[in-house]
Amino acid sequence: MKAVITGASSGIGRELAKILCGERNNTVLGVGRDKTRLSLLAEELRDCFIPVQADLSRVEGVYVVFKATREYLGEVDLLVNNAGFGVYKKIIEHSVEEVVSLVNVNFIAPLILTKELLNLMRHGSVVVFVVTAGVYVLLESLPLYGASKVALHYAVKALRREIRDRGVHVLAVYPGVVNTEFHIRAGYSLRGGLDPRRVAEEIIKAIEKKKSEVYIPRYLVTAKLLAPILPGYKVPVKTR
Ligand SMILES: NC(=O)c1ccc[n+]([C@@H]2O[C@H](COP(=O)([O-])OP(=O)(O)OC[C@H]3O[C@@H](n4cnc5c(N)ncnc54)[C@H](OP(=O)(O)O)[C@@H]3O)[C@@H](O)[C@H]2O)c1
């Protein structure tokens, strides 16, 4: 299988790359900005892993990934749109640059990358979008992040129908709190959360079963059912 994973330098994406490279005949093109981390992962995963340094907050970065995929993989069986970040701020506190960067990475890059890589996908390929179970509540501590993921959640529903005829399957992933660097990068410290390895394993299972959506852990599907009556959610942690 030939796979492209964004956000492969850390957290959930890194674990996905490790699992896929643990299986024979897979090749993973892993995307991130952090060259050192990508190189270390490439050393660990050897020939299976092709590191690609690209900044997805800029449209040019998306085309760096597209060109590298065309050159090194030629075709794609699996695209995992996983890169993303949040910032612990009110919407009106964000700088203009932060707004543009966050919306680009979390919403625009996954859509453009999917649109472009569709040209390299065969019948039976899968596109994964890592959203968040937070789309069903008002994320009061990370509202811009929440808004970008709600936009992604909406677009994914439309895309799923649009590309079905090409034989390309779409999986939306809705994790709860995961113990990754996401929280430190967002500006707060958090104890606990799901093991990113477990989240990656659940994503792989959902891909194999050709599911349309997966909630991790499973009980979070209740958030979807209860959304109209759920109160807002404030991250119960201290900011840095
Ligand atoms: N952790 C949670 O509680 C949680 C819950 C629900 C959903 N999610 C979602 O899960 C996904 C993965 O997050 P994670 O928890 O694994 O966090 P993470 O450990 O912080 O990983 C985020 C990844 O995104 C990449 N990234 C960030 N900005 C980028 C940019 N401008 N250009 C290219 N790559 C960029 C990072 O790579 P570089 O730093 O190398 O650029 C990193 O590999 C995200 O979409 C997040 O929204 C996380």
The ligand as an SDF file (V2000), in Angstrom:
LIG
                    3D

 48 52  0  0  0  0  0  0  0  0999 V2000
   -4.5600   15.5000   20.8350 N   0  0  0  0  0  0  0  0  0  0  0  0
   -5.8800   15.5900   20.9450 C   0  0  0  0  0  0  0  0  0  0  0  0
   -6.4460   15.6480   22.0630 O   0  0  0  0  0  0  0  0  0  0  0  0
   -6.7320   15.5990   19.6970 C   0  0  0  0  0  0  0  0  0  0  0  0
   -8.1130   15.3860   19.8340 C   0  0  0  0  0  0  0  0  0  0  0  0
   -8.9130   15.3890   18.7030 C   0  0  0  0  0  0  0  0  0  0  0  0
   -8.3510   15.5950   17.4450 C   0  0  0  0  0  0  0  0  0  0  0  0
   -7.0070   15.8070   17.3370 N   0  0  0  0  0  0  0  0  0  0  0  0
   -6.4500   16.0310   16.0000 C   0  0  0  0  0  0  0  0  0  0  0  0
   -5.4960   15.0380   15.7230 O   0  0  0  0  0  0  0  0  0  0  0  0
   -4.5840   15.5100   14.7240 C   0  0  0  0  0  0  0  0  0  0  0  0
   -3.1600   15.1350   15.1350 C   0  0  0  0  0  0  0  0  0  0  0  0
   -2.8170   15.8490   16.3190 O   0  0  0  0  0  0  0  0  0  0  0  0
   -1.9330   15.2380   17.4950 P   0  0  0  0  0  0  0  0  0  0  0  0
   -2.8010   15.1350   18.6780 O   0  0  0  0  0  0  0  0  0  0  0  0
   -1.2200   14.0400   17.0330 O   0  0  0  0  0  0  0  0  0  0  0  0
   -0.9640   16.4710   17.7580 O   0  0  0  0  0  0  0  0  0  0  0  0
    0.5970   16.6940   17.5720 P   0  0  0  0  0  0  0  0  0  0  0  0
    1.3790   15.6450   18.2790 O   0  0  0  0  0  0  0  0  0  0  0  0
    0.8230   18.1250   17.9580 O   0  0  0  0  0  0  0  0  0  0  0  0
    0.8310   16.5000   16.0010 O   0  0  0  0  0  0  0  0  0  0  0  0
    0.4130   17.4740   15.0830 C   0  0  0  0  0  0  0  0  0  0  0  0
    1.0930   17.2160   13.7440 C   0  0  0  0  0  0  0  0  0  0  0  0
    0.6490   18.2280   12.8110 O   0  0  0  0  0  0  0  0  0  0  0  0
    1.7910   18.7720   12.1450 C   0  0  0  0  0  0  0  0  0  0  0  0
    1.6000   20.1780   11.7970 N   0  0  0  0  0  0  0  0  0  0  0  0
    1.1690   21.1880   12.5980 C   0  0  0  0  0  0  0  0  0  0  0  0
    1.2170   22.3560   11.9460 N   0  0  0  0  0  0  0  0  0  0  0  0
    1.6960   22.0760   10.6940 C   0  0  0  0  0  0  0  0  0  0  0  0
    1.9990   22.8680    9.5560 C   0  0  0  0  0  0  0  0  0  0  0  0
    1.8730   24.2160    9.5370 N   0  0  0  0  0  0  0  0  0  0  0  0
    2.4640   22.2500    8.4400 N   0  0  0  0  0  0  0  0  0  0  0  0
    2.6650   20.9030    8.4280 C   0  0  0  0  0  0  0  0  0  0  0  0
    2.4010   20.1010    9.4770 N   0  0  0  0  0  0  0  0  0  0  0  0
    1.9350   20.6880   10.5960 C   0  0  0  0  0  0  0  0  0  0  0  0
    2.9280   18.6310   13.1600 C   0  0  0  0  0  0  0  0  0  0  0  0
    4.1730   18.5480   12.4770 O   0  0  0  0  0  0  0  0  0  0  0  0
    5.3580   19.6330   12.5640 P   0  0  0  0  0  0  0  0  0  0  0  0
    5.3790   20.2250   13.9140 O   0  0  0  0  0  0  0  0  0  0  0  0
    6.5800   18.8330   12.2010 O   0  0  0  0  0  0  0  0  0  0  0  0
    5.0250   20.6140   11.4980 O   0  0  0  0  0  0  0  0  0  0  0  0
    2.6100   17.3080   13.8300 C   0  0  0  0  0  0  0  0  0  0  0  0
    3.1950   16.2360   13.1210 O   0  0  0  0  0  0  0  0  0  0  0  0
   -4.8420   17.0140   14.6020 C   0  0  0  0  0  0  0  0  0  0  0  0
   -5.5920   17.2650   13.4360 O   0  0  0  0  0  0  0  0  0  0  0  0
   -5.6830   17.3390   15.8320 C   0  0  0  0  0  0  0  0  0  0  0  0
   -6.5370   18.4280   15.6210 O   0  0  0  0  0  0  0  0  0  0  0  0
   -6.1780   15.8040   18.4290 C   0  0  0  0  0  0  0  0  0  0  0  0
  1  2  1  0
  2  3  2  0
  2  4  1  0
  4  5  1  0
  4 48  2  0
  5  6  2  0
  6  7  1  0
  7  8  2  0
  8  9  1  0
  8 48  1  0
  9 10  1  0
  9 46  1  0
 10 11  1  0
 11 12  1  0
 11 44  1  0
 12 13  1  0
 13 14  1  0
 14 15  2  0
 14 16  1  0
 14 17  1  0
 17 18  1  0
 18 19  2  0
 18 20  1  0
 18 21  1  0
 21 22  1  0
 22 23  1  0
 23 24  1  0
 23 42  1  0
 24 25  1  0
 25 26  1  0
 25 36  1  0
 26 27  1  0
 26 35  1  0
 27 28  2  0
 28 29  1  0
 29 30  1  0
 29 35  2  0
 30 31  1  0
 30 32  2  0
 32 33  1  0
 33 34  2  0
 34 35  1  0
 36 37  1  0
 36 42  1  0
 37 38  1  0
 38 39  2  0
 38 40  1  0
 38 41  1  0
 42 43  1  0
 44 45  1  0
 44 46  1  0
 46 47  1  0
M  CHG  2   8   1  16  -1
M  END
$$$$
